[in-house]
Amino acid sequence: MKSSLLFLCVLFLAGCSSLPKELASSQATTLIEYDAFVNAAQNDNNAEVRLGGVIARIDNLKDTTRIEIVNLPISSAGKPDLSQEPNGRFVVYLNGFIDPVTYSVGRLVTVLGQSAGIEESNVGEFLYPFPVIKASALHLWQIQEYVISNDINMSYMPCTGSRCLHQRSIESRRGKVVQEVK
């Protein structure tokens, strides 16, 4: 009885929010913070890195694809956090061709790979020092939006005077749009 309950709890927790298989690391330590990655890249440390963010630019070169990403902090499940401010930018090189329609500007992505130094390139006319990742895996995310409305049935609430019409027409229909990374 206890072992089956324990098994169900472990199964439930594993299904809640787990890291996609392609982003799983085989090494004991993986850098997941942008500042630690920048320090490793500046010191030419060949560290394993898992970072995410928004695609800002994609260029298909002869044998590789160069992706410029605006960094966003990631969760333990590897999802970029839309509620956080960007920390900076980095460049990812991936062997082969990546379709720029699928990996379009504005898409959310998480990458796993090795830090590979610093590369200077322009953002507009500004020369920017990009830390570089040689990617072994990429994962695209989707943003799903849904509306939470606060529909309150005002007939259950006592109301007196002319204020009732105003409450029923406006305040009972407030809501918000929620964005979730999937």
Helices and strands as residue ranges (DSSP letters): H 2-16, G 21-23, H 34-42, E 48-60, E 64-72, E 89-95, E 108-123, E 126-141, E 143-149, G 154-156, H 163-169, G 171-173, E 175-181
